[in-house]
Amino acid sequence: MTLRIGTRGSALALAQAGDIAREITERTGVATELVPVTTHGDVSRESLSSLGGTGVFASALREFLLAGKCDLVVHSMKDLPTQKYDGLRIGAVPPRADARDTLCARDGLTLDTLPEGARVGTGSPRRAAQLAARRPDLAIIDIRGNVDTRLGFVASGELDAVVLAAAGLGRLGRTEKVTEYFDLESWPTAPAQGALAIEVRDEAHDDDLLGALEAIHDSSAQAAAVAERSILFRLEAGCAAPIGAHATVSESAITLLGAVYAPDGSGQLVLTGSGKLDASHAATVGADDFSGPAQSSIIETAEYVGSALADELLAGGAARLAPLTQD
Ligand SMILES: NCc1[nH]cc(CCC(=O)O)c1CC(=O)O
């Protein structure tokens, strides 16, 4: 059979779906084809929040999958709402790409060397808050559009710089535009940034499909993404909330940094947590960190570490610092 891969039609979506298609065929020999779907979020000029925020990009693809018009869909996991979607499940998380944000500035400039009052574009409240915290003098310009449109604002001179995800630039072969990479400890990015989610129907049972999912899955990437997204889930926050997260998964532990920013950069709350994993990847949560279930899977530990950190953020005043829920 040929596995039909549903994807949005943007250059980034096509690039990442193409990467997955190639990976599946290389690893399993199963043939694939891309099936592009145009979503309202792709064609609209309205702001993300007026479109309904989280999930505008995902819902058309999901309807397409539920209707049986494709066998799997490829999402940027950071754009995917954290709630379970009826009838669908995440069947695989491939190895994660670079989770960092970058600055793409004119003339090789960096955040420290941009001139006073420089115009920097981003559509993300988190990135706007991080920029304002580091450089309160900057003019932060709300922009929309795909990666090439955003880079175009710098090429045309309309903006001095834009902030973009390293992962998207990498998938499009545009990393030569990067003038600075922000490190994840001081500039944590959107939960699950750089990770893809492969979504399938709940009842998917075809051998080729299940084999393909297994062949591309990376449980460490999934655990890191789950830990980060569990912060959002617990806070009932969406992808537009000014929240950054960064998880690392080693043989022995999941560590998680979570940050909530005042939208104008005037304040921030940054906390860390961790959960221990034993060698067999059955996990125990260490007594020094959060006390939790004595034995659980790596994914359960990731969920636990994320929701425990969210509770600590709430206790520390996260909801007073920033609007967490949207609509
Ligand atoms: N919100 C748009 C979006 N969704 C996914 C990516 C690419 C990064 C990724 O795959 O996480 C981007 C572009 C960006 O944030 O610069």
The ligand as an SDF file (V2000), in Angstrom:
LIG
                    3D

 16 16  0  0  0  0  0  0  0  0999 V2000
    4.3050   29.2250   14.7800 N   0  0  0  0  0  0  0  0  0  0  0  0
    4.7700   28.9390   13.4550 C   0  0  0  0  0  0  0  0  0  0  0  0
    5.7120   27.7910   13.4210 C   0  0  0  0  0  0  0  0  0  0  0  0
    5.3020   26.5530   13.7190 N   0  0  0  0  0  0  0  0  0  0  0  0
    6.3700   25.7160   13.6510 C   0  0  0  0  0  0  0  0  0  0  0  0
    7.4700   26.4620   13.2740 C   0  0  0  0  0  0  0  0  0  0  0  0
    8.8220   25.9080   13.0770 C   0  0  0  0  0  0  0  0  0  0  0  0
    9.4620   25.4330   14.3460 C   0  0  0  0  0  0  0  0  0  0  0  0
    8.9610   24.1150   14.8340 C   0  0  0  0  0  0  0  0  0  0  0  0
    8.8150   23.1650   14.0570 O   0  0  0  0  0  0  0  0  0  0  0  0
    8.7110   24.0090   16.0470 O   0  0  0  0  0  0  0  0  0  0  0  0
    7.0710   27.7910   13.1200 C   0  0  0  0  0  0  0  0  0  0  0  0
    7.8790   28.9360   12.6830 C   0  0  0  0  0  0  0  0  0  0  0  0
    8.5750   29.6790   13.7960 C   0  0  0  0  0  0  0  0  0  0  0  0
    8.1310   29.6320   14.9560 O   0  0  0  0  0  0  0  0  0  0  0  0
    9.5670   30.3560   13.5240 O   0  0  0  0  0  0  0  0  0  0  0  0
  1  2  1  0
  2  3  1  0
  3  4  1  0
  3 12  2  0
  4  5  1  0
  5  6  2  0
  6  7  1  0
  6 12  1  0
  7  8  1  0
  8  9  1  0
  9 10  2  0
  9 11  1  0
 12 13  1  0
 13 14  1  0
 14 15  2  0
 14 16  1  0
M  END
$$$$
